[in-house]
Amino acid sequence: MSLSIAQKKYLRGLCHDLSPVVTVADRGLSESVMKEIELNLTHHELIKIKLRHDKARRAQITEALVSETNADPVMTIGQVVCLYRTNLDKPADKRITLPNR
């Protein structure tokens, strides 16, 4: 799913107040880290992740996260990346409602 500019802007506003749910550090994207990211994406739909690596490595990790979780990148600022993935199993009133394109 590709997000429109308006939808990304809306999600960035929601992401601003979030705290990072996971920190990716020396061990990178280990199995336990990926499990925690999947769990949080399923439950919250929008999550913030802290990446403790240099700029080039952060870009690689972000790419890997997006491809492995089928999530959409919302924003990347410094060491923080926000990902969004809708959960269609949740009731409609509990999901994040995106603005129309």
C-alpha positions in Angstrom: 0.0 0.0 0.0 1.4 3.4 -1.0 0.5 6.3 1.2 -0.4 9.7 -0.3 1.4 12.9 0.9 -1.7 13.9 2.9 -1.8 10.5 4.6 1.9 10.6 5.4 1.5 14.1 6.8 -1.3 12.9 9.0 0.7 9.9 10.3 3.7 12.1 11.0 1.6 14.2 13.3 0.4 11.1 15.1 4.0 9.7 15.3 5.3 12.8 16.9 4.0 12.0 20.3 5.0 8.3 20.2 8.0 6.9 22.1 10.2 4.3 20.4 8.9 0.8 21.0 12.2 -0.9 19.9 15.8 0.2 19.7 18.0 -1.5 17.0 21.5 -1.5 18.3 24.7 -3.6 17.8 23.0 -6.9 17.0 21.0 -5.4 14.2 17.7 -6.9 13.1 17.8 -10.1 15.2 14.9 -12.5 15.3 13.7 -11.2 18.7 13.8 -7.6 17.5 11.8 -8.5 14.4 9.3 -10.4 16.5 8.8 -7.4 18.7 8.5 -5.0 15.7 5.9 -7.3 14.2 4.0 -7.6 17.4 3.9 -3.8 17.9 2.9 -3.1 14.3 0.0 -5.6 14.6 -1.2 -4.1 17.8 -0.5 -0.3 17.3 -0.3 0.0 13.4 2.0 3.0 13.8 5.3 2.6 15.6 8.5 4.5 16.2 11.9 2.7 16.1 15.2 4.0 17.2 18.2 2.9 15.1 21.6 3.2 16.8 23.8 3.0 13.7 25.6 5.3 11.2 23.6 7.0 8.4 24.4 4.4 5.7 23.5 1.5 8.0 20.3 3.1 9.1 19.1 3.4 5.5 19.8 -0.3 5.0 18.0 -1.3 8.2 15.0 0.9 7.2 14.8 -0.8 3.8 15.0 -4.2 5.4 12.3 -3.3 7.9 10.0 -2.1 5.2 10.4 -5.1 3.0 10.2 -7.7 5.9 7.2 -6.2 7.6 5.3 -5.0 4.5 4.9 -1.6 6.3 5.0 1.8 4.8 7.8 4.2 6.0 6.2 7.4 7.3 9.2 9.4 8.3 12.9 9.1 9.0 14.6 11.8 11.1 18.0 11.1 12.4 18.1 7.9 14.4 14.3 7.5 14.4 12.1 5.8 11.8 8.3 5.5 11.9 6.4 2.7 10.2 2.7 2.2 9.5 0.9 -1.0 8.6 -2.9 -1.2 8.8 -4.4 -4.2 10.7 -7.5 -5.3 9.0 -8.2 -7.8 11.8 -8.9 -4.9 14.2 -12.4 -3.5 14.4 -12.8 -0.4 12.1 -13.4 1.9 15.1 -10.0 0.8 16.6 -7.9 1.3 13.5 -6.1 4.4 12.5 -8.4 6.2 10.1 -6.4 7.8 7.3 -7.6 10.9 5.4 -8.7 10.4 1.8 -6.0 10.7 -0.8 
